Amino acid sequence: MAQGQVITGGCGCGAVRYTAIDAGLRPYACHCTGCQSRQGSAFALNQQVAASDLVVDGETISGTVLAVSGARVTHHACPFCLTRLYTVNERRPAWPTIRAGTRDDSAGLVPAFHVWVRDKQPWIALPAGAIAFDTQPADEDWAALARGEAP
């Protein structure tokens, strides 16, 4: 998806929908134990968008947890089907993280990089040449990776 295009998505039951402007930040896979347990899966496919460009139609419920990185993260979900739609990290509140699997075009998304691979499930094989980090890259590296630049 080209930068500046509209991203659309929503929950499983349709009660909550969102739109955002693609800020050119690529999706990434997080393999941390927190994402595994909260997603109920082996990893989470995430993408950051600008808070000023995220519009949510419908009410959400929220809960805050301490992430493995040490940051407090607030999760926003549909109150009816409990689909987690996006999170806000206290360290980057201007850049909420949408759960990329909730995007309408999620089938075409490929993670640009992988974080917290030290915690990944042993049966997950990363593609040859995948950019991967044992934990979480520094904020300046994170931004470069998301923009598709070498850190």
PyMOL commands that set and color helices and strands:
alter all, ss='L'
color gray80, all
select helices_A, chain A and resi 33-39+51-53+100-102+106-108+117-119+139-147
alter helices_A, ss='H'
color red, helices_A
select strands_A, chain A and resi 6-10+17-21+28-30+44-48+55-57+61-66+72-77+84-89+97-99+114-115
alter strands_A, ss='S'
color yellow, strands_A
deselect
rebuild
show_as cartoon
